[in-house]
Amino acid sequence: MGTLINEINEILSNPFEGEVELFVESKLTPESLKVFKFLPSSFSSQLLLDRDPHGNVQVAKIDTEKLIILLMQQELEKRKNEGQYNGNFNP
């Protein structure tokens, strides 16, 4: 995640035209792109749009508890579809 944030900061420090998400995705390393695509869209958007005056990601504003809950819900849903989980998750 740290590498992804560093790459995004570097990419967005340069001027660009067009859609920010497409621009960033085209410049990320394959490993960082995989992490970026794994994140829920609300969080990947925060990495691109919520910037400080210096252009850096505002990491402190990212709601990590919500991120963990969303990722847990995704994983449990996947396991439920595969028949590996039959419980309820109510955060």
C-alpha positions as CSV (number, residue, x, y, z in Angstrom):
1,M,0.0,0.0,0.0
2,G,2.9,2.3,0.8
3,T,4.4,1.7,-2.6
4,L,1.1,2.4,-4.3
5,I,0.7,5.7,-2.5
6,N,4.2,6.7,-3.3
7,E,3.7,5.9,-7.0
8,I,0.4,7.8,-7.1
9,N,2.1,10.8,-5.4
10,E,4.9,10.7,-8.0
11,I,2.5,10.3,-11.0
12,L,0.2,13.1,-9.9
13,S,3.1,15.5,-9.2
14,N,3.3,15.9,-13.0
15,P,0.7,17.8,-15.1
16,F,-1.7,15.6,-17.1
17,E,-4.9,15.8,-19.2
18,G,-7.9,13.6,-19.2
19,E,-9.4,11.2,-16.7
20,V,-7.2,11.0,-13.6
21,E,-8.0,7.3,-12.9
22,L,-7.1,6.2,-16.4
23,F,-3.9,8.3,-16.4
24,V,-2.8,6.9,-13.0
25,E,-3.6,3.3,-14.0
26,S,-1.6,3.6,-17.1
27,K,1.5,4.7,-15.1
28,L,1.4,2.3,-12.2
29,T,3.7,-0.7,-11.9
30,P,1.8,-4.0,-12.4
31,E,2.1,-4.8,-8.6
32,S,0.6,-1.4,-7.6
33,L,-2.1,-1.6,-10.3
34,K,-3.2,-4.9,-8.8
35,V,-3.5,-3.4,-5.3
36,F,-5.3,-0.3,-6.8
37,K,-7.8,-2.5,-8.6
38,F,-8.3,-4.6,-5.4
39,L,-9.4,-1.7,-3.4
40,P,-13.1,-0.7,-3.2
41,S,-13.7,2.2,-5.6
42,S,-14.6,4.6,-2.8
43,F,-11.0,4.2,-1.5
44,S,-9.2,4.2,-4.8
45,S,-11.0,7.5,-5.5
46,Q,-9.8,8.9,-2.2
47,L,-6.2,8.1,-3.2
48,L,-6.7,10.1,-6.4
49,L,-8.9,13.0,-5.4
50,D,-8.2,13.8,-1.7
51,R,-4.8,15.5,-2.0
52,D,-3.1,18.0,0.3
53,P,-1.8,21.3,-1.0
54,H,1.5,19.7,-1.9
55,G,-0.3,17.1,-4.1
56,N,0.1,14.1,-1.7
57,V,-2.5,11.6,-0.7
58,Q,-4.1,12.6,2.6
59,V,-3.6,9.2,4.3
60,A,-4.9,10.4,7.6
61,K,-8.3,11.0,6.1
62,I,-8.6,7.5,4.8
63,D,-11.1,5.6,7.0
64,T,-9.1,2.4,7.6
65,E,-11.8,0.8,9.7
66,K,-14.3,1.1,6.9
67,L,-11.7,-0.2,4.4
68,I,-11.2,-3.3,6.5
69,I,-14.9,-3.9,6.9
70,L,-15.5,-3.6,3.1
71,L,-12.6,-5.9,2.3
72,M,-13.9,-8.4,4.9
73,Q,-17.3,-8.3,3.4
74,Q,-15.9,-8.9,-0.1
75,E,-13.9,-11.9,1.1
76,L,-16.8,-13.4,3.0
77,E,-19.1,-13.0,0.0
78,K,-16.5,-14.7,-2.2
79,R,-16.2,-17.6,0.3
80,K,-20.0,-17.8,0.6
81,N,-20.3,-18.1,-3.2
82,E,-17.7,-20.9,-3.1
83,G,-19.5,-22.7,-0.4
84,Q,-16.8,-22.2,2.2
85,Y,-18.7,-19.8,4.5
86,N,-22.2,-20.0,5.8
87,G,-22.2,-17.3,8.5
88,N,-23.4,-13.8,8.9
89,F,-21.2,-10.7,9.1
90,N,-22.7,-7.6,10.7
91,P,-20.0,-5.0,11.5
